[in-house]
Amino acid sequence: MKYFNLTVLLITYSYVFAQPNCEAYKYYGDTLKYKACKKAMEIKGHYQFSKEYQTVLDESIEIDPTFDYAYWAKSIAYLKSGDFVTWKKLIDKAVEYKPKEHLGYRGWCRYQFFRDYKGAIKDIEKLDSLVDYDIGQSQNGTYHLNIAKGLCYKAIGEKEKAIGILEKQIKLNEEEDFVGANDYLHLGVLYLETKKFEKAVETFKKQSENNELAENQYYLALTYLKLDKPIESKSCLEKAKELYLGERKLSDPYSNPMDKIYLEDIENEIKTAYNTGYNSLLNSN
């Protein structure tokens, strides 16, 4: 079983939002958009946070106020700098003029940066209703947008619905031998949280085969505790700590991923295990 190659996906995502083909506008007779596009291409070589970069895009919008690419390109710097109000105004314009191209991006950003789970669900479901092809991946390439939607449903308390969405998308991915790097982990945690412990163990084992993480062993340890298997739990906690110290853990440069844990969480569980009295049982084995 393969899991998503993030480098390939990031390249793919970059291609989707690459500089538009200005000649295509000219070919189809949209001379205004052609001029706006040619102007926008002058951003090449300018730093996103520079005045020159923004000025070029402002001039592009002056030529054609409906040119979605210019709004999207302008928005990036505001998102990275934390000016989310301005980002939202700009990305909303891009979505208004080309919803199919930008709804997935806006939906993912709502999930990743703002924890606007209902807004993210709305964007992803709207995109799905507009297209007859696969809606694709998140901006960072980590998740299929349907997996992100499922995580949003989990976040608002609809865990059974989240399970259904993740199960369906993972099954589709398995048929193509191409499962997301963290998909089994999140589904396993959902099974744990809904007391489907045997399913959780099975799913965490699949995650181990795909992409072992400290979080995976940590939640597997909690599941084994629920199944009254303290020896297996202790072993998983030790593996979780080793993986965490080896940087094999969930990470994102911009936000904390769902189901992320910290070293303190692992160590507290280890301490709890010893303090509850089953330490003697573990040592005897």
C-alpha distance (Angstrom), angle and dihedral (degrees) to the residues before:
residue distance angle dihedral
M1 . . .
K2 3.78 . .
Y3 3.76 126.9 .
F4 3.77 126.9 -150.8
N5 3.78 115.4 -69.6
L6 3.80 101.3 -133.9
T7 3.79 93.5 -158.0
V8 3.79 91.8 55.9
L9 3.77 91.8 45.2
L10 3.78 93.7 49.0
I11 3.79 89.3 50.7
T12 3.80 89.1 48.9
Y13 3.79 91.3 49.0
S14 3.78 91.4 47.7
Y15 3.79 88.5 52.2
V16 3.80 92.2 51.7
F17 3.77 89.9 55.3
A18 3.78 96.0 33.8
Q19 3.75 121.4 130.2
P20 3.80 109.0 -63.7
N21 3.79 123.1 -111.5
C22 3.78 102.0 -103.9
E23 3.79 91.9 -170.7
A24 3.80 89.5 63.7
Y25 3.81 90.1 63.3
K26 3.78 89.4 50.2
Y27 3.80 91.4 48.5
Y28 3.80 92.0 53.8
G29 3.80 91.8 47.0
D30 3.81 98.9 -108.6
T31 3.77 96.2 135.1
L32 3.80 94.2 166.5
K33 3.79 92.9 57.1
Y34 3.78 89.4 42.8
K35 3.81 90.2 57.9
A36 3.80 92.0 44.4
C37 3.78 90.1 49.4
K38 3.80 93.8 49.5
K39 3.79 89.7 50.4
A40 3.83 91.6 48.8
M41 3.80 90.7 53.0
E42 3.79 88.1 66.1
I43 3.82 87.9 79.4
K44 3.80 87.3 81.4
G45 3.79 108.6 118.6
H46 3.82 94.5 15.6
Y47 3.80 121.3 114.9
Q48 3.81 111.6 -114.0
F49 3.79 92.0 -124.5
S50 3.77 94.4 48.8
K51 3.80 125.4 108.0
E52 3.80 89.7 -126.3
Y53 3.81 92.6 57.7
Q54 3.79 93.1 51.3
T55 3.79 93.9 42.0
V56 3.81 92.5 54.7
L57 3.80 90.6 52.4
D58 3.80 92.3 46.0
E59 3.80 88.4 54.8
S60 3.80 90.0 48.7
I61 3.81 90.0 53.8
E62 3.80 90.4 48.3
I63 3.80 88.5 57.4
D64 3.81 93.0 48.5
P65 3.82 118.0 6.2
T66 3.83 89.6 -166.6
F67 3.81 96.3 58.8
D68 3.82 101.1 120.8
Y69 3.80 96.8 -168.3
A70 3.80 93.0 64.0
Y71 3.81 92.2 53.4
W72 3.80 91.6 47.3
A73 3.81 93.6 47.6
K74 3.82 91.7 48.0
S75 3.80 91.3 49.8
I76 3.80 95.3 59.5
A77 3.80 95.9 72.1
Y78 3.81 91.9 48.8
L79 3.80 91.5 51.2
K80 3.81 92.1 49.5
S81 3.80 92.3 46.7
G82 3.80 93.5 49.4
D83 3.80 97.4 -111.7
F84 3.78 92.0 133.8
V85 3.80 95.4 164.4
T86 3.79 92.5 61.1
W87 3.80 91.3 40.6
K88 3.79 90.4 54.9
K89 3.81 93.3 51.0
L90 3.80 91.6 50.3
I91 3.79 98.3 43.3
D92 3.80 90.0 47.0
K93 3.80 88.0 58.9
A94 3.79 91.3 50.1
V95 3.82 90.0 50.2
E96 3.79 91.0 47.3
Y97 3.81 92.8 56.5
K98 3.84 99.0 36.0
P99 3.81 110.9 14.5
K100 3.80 96.7 168.7
E101 3.79 91.7 57.5
H102 3.81 98.6 44.6
L103 3.82 111.1 26.7
G104 3.80 93.0 83.6
Y105 3.79 92.0 50.0
R106 3.80 93.4 48.3
G107 3.79 91.6 45.5
W108 3.78 92.4 51.7
C109 3.80 92.2 47.8
R110 3.80 89.7 50.7
Y111 3.79 88.2 55.4
Q112 3.79 99.2 40.2
F113 3.79 102.8 40.0
F114 3.78 107.9 21.0
R115 3.82 106.0 28.5
D116 3.79 85.4 -131.4
Y117 3.78 91.1 153.0
K118 3.79 97.7 167.6
G119 3.79 91.2 48.1
A120 3.80 90.8 49.3
I121 3.80 91.6 50.1
K122 3.79 90.1 49.8
D123 3.81 92.9 51.9
I124 3.80 95.4 45.6
E125 3.79 93.5 46.5
K126 3.80 91.1 46.5
L127 3.79 90.2 52.6
D128 3.80 90.5 49.1
S129 3.80 89.8 53.1
L130 3.81 92.4 52.5
V131 3.79 100.8 50.2
D132 3.77 136.4 54.4
Y133 3.80 94.6 -154.7
D134 3.78 135.3 71.5
I135 3.80 109.3 -63.3
G136 3.79 91.3 -139.8
Q137 3.77 138.5 -149.9
S138 3.78 138.5 -31.4
Q139 3.79 118.7 -94.3
N140 3.81 93.4 -96.8
G141 3.79 93.0 45.2
T142 3.81 94.2 -121.3
Y143 3.79 99.5 112.3
H144 3.75 140.2 30.1
L145 3.79 106.0 -119.3
N146 3.81 89.8 -115.7
I147 3.81 89.5 58.1
A148 3.81 88.4 50.5
K149 3.80 88.9 50.3
G150 3.79 90.3 51.9
L151 3.80 90.9 51.5
C152 3.79 88.7 51.5
Y153 3.80 90.5 54.8
K154 3.80 88.7 50.2
A155 3.79 90.2 51.9
I156 3.81 92.3 55.1
G157 3.79 91.7 49.1
E158 3.82 100.8 -99.8
K159 3.79 95.0 122.5
E160 3.79 99.1 156.3
K161 3.80 90.0 53.3
A162 3.79 89.0 47.7
I163 3.81 90.4 52.7
G164 3.80 91.1 51.6
I165 3.81 92.2 51.1
L166 3.81 94.2 47.1
E167 3.80 93.2 45.1
K168 3.80 91.7 51.6
Q169 3.81 95.4 47.2
I170 3.80 94.1 43.7
K171 3.80 90.3 51.0
L172 3.80 89.5 53.1
N173 3.79 90.1 48.5
E174 3.81 92.0 48.0
E175 3.79 90.1 54.8
E176 3.80 87.5 58.4
D177 3.82 91.7 41.8
F178 3.77 88.9 -122.5
V179 3.81 114.6 112.5
G180 3.81 123.6 171.8
A181 3.79 116.7 -99.4
N182 3.83 94.5 -114.0
D183 3.80 102.5 22.2
Y184 3.81 98.2 105.8
L185 3.79 90.8 47.1
H186 3.79 93.8 57.2
L187 3.80 92.7 44.2
G188 3.81 90.2 49.0
V189 3.80 91.4 52.4
L190 3.79 89.8 50.7
Y191 3.81 90.0 52.4
L192 3.81 89.5 49.4
E193 3.80 92.2 49.4
T194 3.81 91.4 49.9
K195 3.83 92.8 46.5
K196 3.80 95.8 -110.7
F197 3.79 89.9 136.0
E198 3.81 101.0 164.2
K199 3.80 90.6 50.2
A200 3.80 88.9 47.9
V201 3.82 92.3 54.8
E202 3.79 91.5 48.5
T203 3.79 92.0 49.2
F204 3.81 95.2 46.2
K205 3.81 88.4 52.7
K206 3.81 88.9 55.0
Q207 3.80 88.9 51.5
S208 3.81 88.9 52.7
E209 3.79 89.7 55.0
N210 3.80 92.1 48.7
N211 3.76 106.6 36.7
E212 3.78 119.9 -15.2
L213 3.80 115.2 -143.0
A214 3.78 137.4 175.4
E215 3.80 88.8 -119.1
N216 3.78 91.0 55.6
Q217 3.80 93.9 55.3
Y218 3.80 91.5 42.0
Y219 3.80 94.1 55.1
L220 3.80 90.8 41.3
A221 3.82 87.3 55.5
L222 3.81 90.4 53.0
T223 3.79 89.8 49.1
Y224 3.80 92.4 51.4
L225 3.81 88.8 52.1
K226 3.79 89.3 55.6
L227 3.81 88.1 51.2
D228 3.83 90.5 50.5
K229 3.80 93.9 -113.3
P230 3.83 103.5 133.4
I231 3.80 96.4 165.8
E232 3.79 92.8 56.1
S233 3.79 89.6 43.9
K234 3.80 93.2 54.5
S235 3.79 91.2 48.6
C236 3.81 91.2 52.2
L237 3.80 92.4 49.0
E238 3.79 90.7 52.9
K239 3.81 90.0 49.8
A240 3.80 90.0 47.2
K241 3.79 91.7 54.9
E242 3.80 92.0 47.1
L243 3.80 91.3 49.7
Y244 3.79 92.7 46.2
L245 3.81 92.6 51.7
G246 3.80 87.7 48.1
E247 3.84 90.2 55.5
R248 3.81 92.5 -112.1
K249 3.78 95.1 139.1
L250 3.78 142.8 104.9
S251 3.78 111.1 -73.5
D252 3.77 140.6 168.0
P253 3.81 125.3 176.9
Y254 3.81 92.7 -140.1
S255 3.82 107.5 35.9
N256 3.80 145.4 2.5
P257 3.81 110.7 -88.1
M258 3.78 119.6 -129.0
D259 3.84 112.9 -91.2
K260 3.81 91.6 19.5
I261 3.81 115.6 152.5
Y262 3.80 134.9 -164.5
L263 3.78 133.2 -136.2
E264 3.79 88.5 -106.3
D265 3.81 89.9 60.5
I266 3.79 91.7 55.2
E267 3.80 94.3 44.8
N268 3.79 91.8 48.1
E269 3.79 90.5 53.3
I270 3.80 90.2 49.4
K271 3.81 90.7 50.5
T272 3.77 90.9 47.3
A273 3.78 90.5 51.6
Y274 3.78 91.1 55.3
N275 3.80 94.8 41.9
T276 3.80 95.0 51.3
G277 3.76 92.3 65.0
Y278 3.77 103.9 -111.9
N279 3.80 89.4 105.5
S280 3.79 89.7 92.8
L281 3.79 89.8 53.5
L282 3.76 91.7 50.8
N283 3.78 93.7 47.6
S284 3.78 91.7 48.8
N285 3.77 88.9 60.4
